[in-house]
Amino acid sequence: MAGELREMGPARLGEWLPGMWADYRASIVAAGYTEEAADANVARNRAALTSGDGLAPGNHVFDVLVDGRAVGVVWIGRPSGDGDGAGEYYVYDVVVAEAERGRGHGRLAMELVEAWVRAAGGTRVGLNVWGNNAVARSLYGSLGYRELAVSMAKDLDA
């Protein structure tokens, strides 16, 4: 299976971003956060990662191609936040089209990300995965990613 990353142009990016933010918000709520917390998270990330109708500098969104056919999308960028982040890149989003899941495309997408980061001079790839996403957590673990922190919460009866 031959794969490659093709960077999205402005028109394609403009079509993709609104749905990505909606899906991201839904994943936050599904993970157990309140609607208000999800809205605040989306607003914070939009401000940090986008600029106008496009991406902030250092961010790249790619279509994942397998044998020339688009099967998913990945968003790679320089990490936002504290620390020097020298050599570090962050995977802000990775999605395999629903009809393409279970065929190894997620693994291929992450291997392509790692190759892209190495070619860009990077030495580390970070990402976040919601606790309720067992499939993704299993994939990342099988690729050698390790947990650096675990955030936990318990809802108490009112």
C-alpha positions as a Markdown table, in Angstrom:
| # | Residue | x | y | z |
|---|---|---|---|---|
| 1 | Met | 0.0 | 0.0 | 0.0 |
| 2 | Ala | 1.6 | 3.2 | -1.2 |
| 3 | Gly | 0.8 | 6.3 | 0.8 |
| 4 | Glu | 1.6 | 10.0 | 0.7 |
| 5 | Leu | 0.6 | 13.3 | 2.3 |
| 6 | Arg | -0.8 | 16.1 | 0.1 |
| 7 | Glu | -1.0 | 19.5 | 1.7 |
| 8 | Met | -4.5 | 21.1 | 1.4 |
| 9 | Gly | -4.8 | 24.3 | -0.6 |
| 10 | Pro | -6.7 | 27.3 | 0.7 |
| 11 | Ala | -10.0 | 26.3 | -0.9 |
| 12 | Arg | -10.0 | 22.7 | 0.3 |
| 13 | Leu | -8.9 | 23.9 | 3.8 |
| 14 | Gly | -11.8 | 26.3 | 3.9 |
| 15 | Glu | -14.2 | 23.5 | 3.1 |
| 16 | Trp | -12.6 | 21.2 | 5.7 |
| 17 | Leu | -12.1 | 23.4 | 8.8 |
| 18 | Pro | -15.7 | 24.1 | 9.8 |
| 19 | Gly | -16.6 | 20.4 | 9.9 |
| 20 | Met | -13.3 | 19.6 | 11.7 |
| 21 | Trp | -14.2 | 22.1 | 14.5 |
| 22 | Ala | -17.7 | 20.7 | 14.8 |
| 23 | Asp | -16.4 | 17.1 | 15.0 |
| 24 | Tyr | -13.7 | 18.2 | 17.5 |
| 25 | Arg | -16.4 | 19.8 | 19.7 |
| 26 | Ala | -18.5 | 16.7 | 19.5 |
| 27 | Ser | -15.5 | 14.6 | 20.6 |
| 28 | Ile | -14.9 | 16.8 | 23.6 |
| 29 | Val | -18.6 | 16.5 | 24.7 |
| 30 | Ala | -18.5 | 12.7 | 24.1 |
| 31 | Ala | -15.4 | 12.5 | 26.3 |
| 32 | Gly | -17.5 | 13.9 | 29.1 |
| 33 | Tyr | -16.9 | 17.7 | 29.1 |
| 34 | Thr | -19.8 | 20.2 | 29.4 |
| 35 | Glu | -21.0 | 22.1 | 26.4 |
| 36 | Glu | -19.5 | 25.3 | 27.9 |
| 37 | Ala | -16.1 | 23.6 | 28.4 |
| 38 | Ala | -16.2 | 22.3 | 24.9 |
| 39 | Asp | -17.0 | 25.7 | 23.5 |
| 40 | Ala | -14.2 | 27.3 | 25.4 |
| 41 | Asn | -11.7 | 24.6 | 24.3 |
| 42 | Val | -12.7 | 25.1 | 20.6 |
| 43 | Ala | -12.4 | 28.9 | 20.9 |
| 44 | Arg | -9.0 | 28.7 | 22.6 |
| 45 | Asn | -7.7 | 26.3 | 20.0 |
| 46 | Arg | -9.1 | 28.2 | 17.0 |
| 47 | Ala | -7.4 | 31.3 | 18.3 |
| 48 | Ala | -4.1 | 29.6 | 18.7 |
| 49 | Leu | -4.1 | 27.5 | 15.5 |
| 50 | Thr | -5.8 | 29.5 | 12.9 |
| 51 | Ser | -5.5 | 33.0 | 11.4 |
| 52 | Gly | -8.3 | 34.5 | 9.5 |
| 53 | Asp | -9.6 | 31.8 | 7.2 |
| 54 | Gly | -6.4 | 29.8 | 7.2 |
| 55 | Leu | -3.9 | 28.3 | 9.5 |
| 56 | Ala | -1.5 | 30.0 | 11.9 |
| 57 | Pro | 2.2 | 29.8 | 10.8 |
| 58 | Gly | 3.8 | 26.4 | 11.4 |
| 59 | Asn | 0.6 | 24.4 | 10.8 |
| 60 | His | 0.0 | 22.0 | 7.9 |
| 61 | Val | -3.1 | 20.1 | 7.0 |
| 62 | Phe | -2.7 | 17.1 | 4.6 |
| 63 | Asp | -5.0 | 14.8 | 2.8 |
| 64 | Val | -3.8 | 11.2 | 3.3 |
| 65 | Leu | -3.6 | 9.5 | 0.0 |
| 66 | Val | -3.4 | 5.7 | -0.5 |
| 67 | Asp | -2.6 | 4.7 | -4.1 |
| 68 | Gly | -3.6 | 8.2 | -5.2 |
| 69 | Arg | -7.0 | 8.1 | -3.4 |
| 70 | Ala | -7.8 | 10.3 | -0.4 |
| 71 | Val | -8.6 | 8.2 | 2.7 |
| 72 | Gly | -8.2 | 10.7 | 5.5 |
| 73 | Val | -6.7 | 13.9 | 6.9 |
| 74 | Val | -3.9 | 14.8 | 9.3 |
| 75 | Trp | -3.1 | 18.2 | 10.9 |
| 76 | Ile | 0.5 | 18.7 | 12.0 |
| 77 | Gly | 1.9 | 21.7 | 13.6 |
| 78 | Arg | 4.4 | 23.2 | 16.0 |
| 79 | Pro | 3.1 | 22.8 | 19.6 |
| 80 | Ser | 1.4 | 25.7 | 21.2 |
| 81 | Gly | 2.0 | 26.4 | 24.8 |
| 82 | Asp | 4.9 | 26.5 | 27.3 |
| 83 | Gly | 8.3 | 25.1 | 26.8 |
| 84 | Asp | 10.8 | 25.5 | 24.0 |
| 85 | Gly | 9.4 | 22.7 | 21.8 |
| 86 | Ala | 12.7 | 22.4 | 19.9 |
| 87 | Gly | 12.3 | 19.6 | 17.4 |
| 88 | Glu | 8.7 | 18.8 | 18.5 |
| 89 | Tyr | 5.7 | 18.6 | 16.3 |
| 90 | Tyr | 2.1 | 18.0 | 17.3 |
| 91 | Val | -0.6 | 16.0 | 15.6 |
| 92 | Tyr | -3.7 | 18.2 | 16.1 |
| 93 | Asp | -6.0 | 15.9 | 14.1 |
| 94 | Val | -5.9 | 12.6 | 12.4 |
| 95 | Val | -9.1 | 11.2 | 10.8 |
| 96 | Val | -9.6 | 8.2 | 8.5 |
| 97 | Ala | -12.8 | 8.3 | 6.4 |
| 98 | Glu | -15.4 | 6.1 | 7.9 |
| 99 | Ala | -15.6 | 3.9 | 4.8 |
| 100 | Glu | -11.8 | 3.4 | 4.9 |
| 101 | Arg | -11.4 | 2.4 | 8.6 |
| 102 | Gly | -10.0 | -1.0 | 9.6 |
| 103 | Arg | -7.6 | -1.2 | 6.6 |
| 104 | Gly | -4.4 | 0.0 | 8.2 |
| 105 | His | -4.8 | 3.6 | 6.9 |
| 106 | Gly | -4.6 | 5.1 | 10.4 |
| 107 | Arg | -1.3 | 3.3 | 11.0 |
| 108 | Leu | -0.1 | 4.5 | 7.6 |
| 109 | Ala | -1.2 | 8.0 | 8.2 |
| 110 | Met | 0.9 | 8.1 | 11.4 |
| 111 | Glu | 3.9 | 6.6 | 9.7 |
| 112 | Leu | 3.6 | 9.3 | 7.0 |
| 113 | Val | 3.4 | 11.9 | 9.8 |
| 114 | Glu | 6.5 | 10.6 | 11.4 |
| 115 | Ala | 8.4 | 10.6 | 8.1 |
| 116 | Trp | 7.2 | 14.2 | 7.4 |
| 117 | Val | 8.4 | 15.4 | 10.8 |
| 118 | Arg | 11.8 | 13.7 | 10.4 |
| 119 | Ala | 12.2 | 15.4 | 7.0 |
| 120 | Ala | 11.3 | 18.7 | 8.6 |
| 121 | Gly | 14.1 | 18.2 | 11.1 |
| 122 | Gly | 11.8 | 17.2 | 14.0 |
| 123 | Thr | 12.7 | 14.8 | 16.7 |
| 124 | Arg | 9.4 | 14.2 | 18.5 |
| 125 | Val | 5.7 | 13.8 | 17.7 |
| 126 | Gly | 3.1 | 14.6 | 20.4 |
| 127 | Leu | -0.7 | 14.2 | 20.3 |
| 128 | Asn | -3.7 | 14.1 | 22.5 |
| 129 | Val | -6.3 | 11.3 | 22.4 |
| 130 | Trp | -9.5 | 11.4 | 24.4 |
| 131 | Gly | -9.8 | 8.7 | 27.0 |
| 132 | Asn | -12.9 | 7.2 | 25.5 |
| 133 | Asn | -11.2 | 6.6 | 22.1 |
| 134 | Ala | -9.9 | 3.0 | 22.7 |
| 135 | Val | -9.2 | 2.3 | 19.0 |
| 136 | Ala | -6.9 | 5.3 | 18.7 |
| 137 | Arg | -5.2 | 4.7 | 22.0 |
| 138 | Ser | -4.4 | 1.2 | 21.0 |
| 139 | Leu | -3.1 | 2.3 | 17.6 |
| 140 | Tyr | -0.8 | 4.9 | 19.1 |
| 141 | Gly | 0.5 | 2.5 | 21.8 |
| 142 | Ser | 1.3 | -0.1 | 19.1 |
| 143 | Leu | 3.3 | 2.6 | 17.2 |
| 144 | Gly | 5.4 | 3.3 | 20.3 |
| 145 | Tyr | 3.7 | 6.4 | 21.7 |
| 146 | Arg | 3.6 | 6.5 | 25.5 |
| 147 | Glu | 1.3 | 8.3 | 27.9 |
| 148 | Leu | 2.9 | 11.3 | 29.4 |
| 149 | Ala | 0.0 | 12.2 | 31.6 |
| 150 | Val | -3.5 | 10.9 | 32.3 |
| 151 | Ser | -6.3 | 13.4 | 33.1 |
| 152 | Met | -9.1 | 11.9 | 35.1 |
| 153 | Ala | -12.5 | 13.2 | 36.3 |
| 154 | Lys | -15.5 | 12.0 | 38.3 |
| 155 | Asp | -18.9 | 13.5 | 38.1 |
| 156 | Leu | -20.5 | 13.8 | 41.5 |
| 157 | Asp | -24.2 | 13.6 | 42.2 |
| 158 | Ala | -25.7 | 17.1 | 42.8 |
